[in-house]
Each structure stands twice: as C-alpha cells, then as structure tokens.
Amino acid sequence: MSETTVGARELKNNLSQYLRRVKEGEIILITERGKAIGQIMPVPETLEEKMKALAAAGIVEWSGKKLKPRKPTIVNRGPKLASEIVSEGRDVDYLP
C-alpha cells in the first residue's frame, strides 16, 4: 500500500479524488500546518473476501459456506512435555 500526505485544506477541496484513491488501496495521511493529525485508509478485507480470493487463485478449495470456528490443536514433536521443561528450569538453583 502506498501512502500520500495531504494538507487538511487540500483534502477538503478535493475529497472525492482522495476517497477514490483510498478505494484503490492507498493510505492518505492528513496534515495540518505540517503536523500529522490523522489518516484515511481502506477497510481491511473480511475473512470471506480473503477466502474467495484464495479460491479464485486456485490455492484453496472452498464451498462458499461459513467456516466453523475450531480450537487449534497443539502437537508436541519433542521427547519432553513443555511442563517437564518448565519444571526442570524451576529445580535449578541460581544462588552461589
């Protein structure tokens, strides 16, 4: 995303032009007397829009149905559990 700096007066006089640029993905930084006071940026894509784009690109297959939330699963790939490693760290005496 590109960013453009514009004074408040210039923004007011050409608002429709700058809004068009925001729709195209540009960020507009608004200044007043050379000091940044705000910014206008595009609304981020929703998860559904991202999934449609990935499906259109052939990266994923998606039926178009709403995705069900699910809990992530943790897979331990090491020989020890994380709790064992933490317990071992507590057993170490740091005082001389």
C-alpha positions in Angstrom: 0.0 0.0 0.0 1.3 3.4 -0.8 0.9 6.4 1.4 0.2 10.0 0.4 0.5 13.1 2.6 -2.1 15.8 2.1 -2.9 19.0 4.0 -6.4 19.4 5.5 -7.4 22.2 3.2 -6.3 20.3 0.1 -8.2 17.2 1.3 -11.3 19.3 1.9 -11.1 20.8 -1.6 -10.5 17.5 -3.4 -12.2 15.0 -1.1 -13.8 12.9 -3.8 -10.4 12.4 -5.6 -8.7 11.3 -2.4 -11.6 8.9 -1.5 -11.2 7.4 -4.9 -7.6 6.8 -4.2 -8.4 5.2 -0.8 -10.8 2.8 -2.6 -7.9 1.7 -4.7 -5.9 0.8 -1.6 -3.9 4.0 -0.9 -3.5 5.4 2.6 -3.9 9.2 3.0 -2.0 10.9 5.8 -3.7 14.2 6.7 -1.6 17.1 8.0 -2.3 20.5 9.5 0.4 23.0 9.4 2.9 20.3 8.6 1.9 18.0 11.5 0.2 14.7 11.0 -3.3 14.7 12.5 -5.0 11.6 11.1 -5.2 9.2 8.2 -7.7 7.7 5.9 -7.2 4.1 5.0 -9.2 1.3 3.2 -11.3 -1.0 5.3 -9.5 -4.4 5.6 -10.8 -7.4 3.7 -13.1 -9.8 5.6 -12.2 -13.4 6.0 -14.9 -14.3 3.4 -13.3 -11.9 0.9 -9.9 -13.4 1.5 -11.2 -17.0 1.1 -12.9 -16.1 -2.2 -9.7 -14.6 -3.5 -7.7 -17.7 -2.5 -10.3 -19.9 -4.1 -10.3 -17.8 -7.3 -6.5 -18.1 -7.4 -6.8 -21.9 -7.1 -4.8 -22.0 -3.8 -7.7 -23.5 -1.7 -11.0 -25.2 -2.4 -13.9 -23.7 -0.6 -17.6 -24.4 -0.8 -18.6 -20.9 0.0 -20.2 -21.9 3.3 -19.4 -20.1 6.5 -16.4 -21.5 8.2 -16.9 -23.1 11.6 -14.7 -21.9 14.4 -12.4 -24.5 15.9 -9.9 -24.8 18.6 -6.3 -25.1 17.5 -4.6 -28.4 18.4 -1.1 -28.5 19.8 1.2 -31.2 18.6 4.3 -32.0 20.8 7.1 -33.0 18.5 9.8 -33.2 21.1 10.6 -36.0 23.6 9.6 -33.9 26.6 6.4 -32.1 27.5 6.6 -28.3 27.9 5.5 -28.7 31.6 8.6 -31.0 32.2 10.9 -28.4 30.7 9.4 -25.7 32.9 9.7 -27.9 36.0 13.4 -28.6 35.2 14.0 -24.9 35.0 12.5 -24.3 38.4 14.7 -27.0 40.0 17.9 -25.2 39.1 19.5 -23.3 42.0 20.6 -19.9 40.8 22.3 -18.8 44.0 26.0 -19.4 44.5 
